[in-house]
Amino acid sequence: MLAVSVMAGVLLGFLWDIYRLIRHYGKFKTRGTVIGDIIYWIISIRFGTELIMDISYGNVRFFILMGFCAGALLYFFGISSYILKIFIFIVDYIINVIKKLINMLLGPARFIMGKIKVLLYPLKLKYRAARDKLKKRYKFLKFKLKKVFKNKKMIYNRKKPNRHKRRKRSRRSRRSRRE
């Protein structure tokens, strides 16, 4: 039973290295790391309880827990760094092969697009000239419209002379009418 628990500790260490590899290429931030840690511990607790149920029918014994710890320590201080380097080498190699395949597949398309750009360059120059001319006309029209609307506001906001203005009567004239 002790040998099985030591091997389980080594396996949990191996799973931790796989998680470290995922974190290395995933570039997780703080939340991603916290979530990944929680998922790892849920998996390792589930694995550990299943193993304890199979080995000792659910009896948690001290030597089983020590076997888990001893296996993890053997793995981390023994072969973990080598295994992680091998995994990183393999994944880097696979990534480089995929990049080369993509470049090989996209190479002809890039070549054709380059030739099309060379052929269409005179049209690009004409398009830019027309666009710039249109921008200038738009700015000029905008400037003129601002001037017109500004003049309209001035006309509408000007005080209009009142043609039917009432005359103010003095108090004497009011009294004389009343009498």
Summary of the structure (lengths in Angstrom):
residues: 179
radius of gyration: 42.4
end to end distance: 130.3
largest distance: 130.6
contacts: 394
relative contact order: 0.08
helix: 87%
strand: 0%
